[in-house]
Amino acid sequence: MKARRIYLLILLAIFSCTQNVKEDIQLFHQVQIIDPENGELKAFEQMVLKEGVIHYLGEKKSWDSYTITEEESFSGKYLLPPLWNMHTHLAWDAGNDSLFFPLLLSHGILGVRDMGGDLAILNSFKQKVKEDPAFGPQIFGAGPILDGNPPVMRDVSMPLDSASDFPYLLDSLHKGGADFFKVYSLLKDEALSEIASFAQQSQLTFQGHLSEYVEPEVSLTLGQKSIEHLNRLEEIAENDPERFEEIGRLMVEKESWLCPTLVVYQKKAFMDELELRNDAHQEFIPELLKMEWEGSRERRLKDKTTEDWSAAKELFEQQKAWVYQLHKMGVKLLAGSDFAGMPFVYPGLGLWEELDLLNEIGLSEKEVLKIACYHPIEFWELEDEYGKLEVGKKADFLLLSKNPLEDLQNLRNIDKLYKEGIRLIKAFP
């Protein structure tokens, strides 16, 4: 009996201690949240975060039964879900995480789609972010680019032809951690069909360039989820506007997305005017990449006349018009900059420039924010956890000092950024 009493006393003591343990929360007052899906601004007296998730949004109430680890008023500020760069290249060097991740985060980019690189490097980046969410952005990547044989870019491609063992090669990428297949410009019909079939069986998607050897209508019918740039589309738009419209309608029907990377075309058209040596962002670029960019610029400038550059700038205006036309038809857009795929497109800044261009061609601030913050969540089917600042969703957000719904330039006024409730580094000036 004595032993039983002692046992009961121990249980009572444990229960009492458990009852006194307070859960940790972060408490913020006077919160204004931008819903990027519909462009609405919603105000709440309080927002509470718990374990990296939004726990409460509503009127003022007492939280005395909790331990408040962070408390602040966000009066006069605006909360926005983070930006995504949906076309970039990071996984080509193992040191790129420490070099570029802080720059991406400081520009409000908490999600990226890596469009071709080394699968082992990609996996190492993803593992580091998994272990420490504050380390870098959420990453979805393809690993090596799937291209014809010989490929356009030998160092980052898996060349495929009629002799290739498609099930074995594609399964190795799938089991190796590829989130999707990146297809490229020199694939033949048979190869693309094999990729599409395997992708469907493995519940992956294929995304990327329209091949020079496969008609766009065929690629879309096979299920190509995204088209990058205006390759093939540009030529068709110039020579056969009616077919261009038909392709646009097919993209809407097949729910295929367009990532136009307008900033790439802008850099090409204005390469003769770039003030490179005075660019403060150059300090963030490795010397080897700088040399590559300079060499590319010299080749583009060689033997070009004033008339050539005028024609390039006229073409750029037409390219913007084609993107706007597809948008008005209902084709869903993604915002990507093609960092490391195009000279003088910088990590972080390049996405801001892309968003400015989407705004410039006629999209409203509301439409651009939806493309930058919410379309990627739809694309990856992550609506249960991300995309909106609601109860139950991950606490990923930018704290802006000015309203981007009024002026897109206000995206540059980032006071703070949070990833899974973790306050990250201050934004780049």
TAQUIDA-V750299 format. One record per run of one state. SS is the DSSP state (~ for helix, > for strand, _ for the rest). FROM is the first residue (numbers start at 0). LEN is the number of residues. Records with the same first field share a line. If there is no record, write none. Layout:
SS: FROM-LEN  FROM-LEN
This chain:
_: 0-1  20-3  35-4  50-2  58-8  73-4  80-2  88-7  106-2  114-4  131-1  135-2  141-3  147-6  159-6  176-4  183-5  201-4  208-7  222-3  228-4  239-1  254-2  259-2  269-1  273-6  284-2  301-4  329-3  333-5  339-2  342-6  360-4  380-13  394-2  400-7  412-1  419-2  423-6
~: 1-19  95-11  118-13  132-3  153-3  165-11  188-13  215-7  232-7  240-14  261-8  270-3  279-5  286-15  305-24  348-12  364-16  407-5
>: 23-12  39-11  52-6  66-7  77-3  82-6  108-6  137-4  144-3  156-3  180-3  205-3  225-3  256-3  332-1  338-1  341-1  393-1  396-4  413-6  421-2
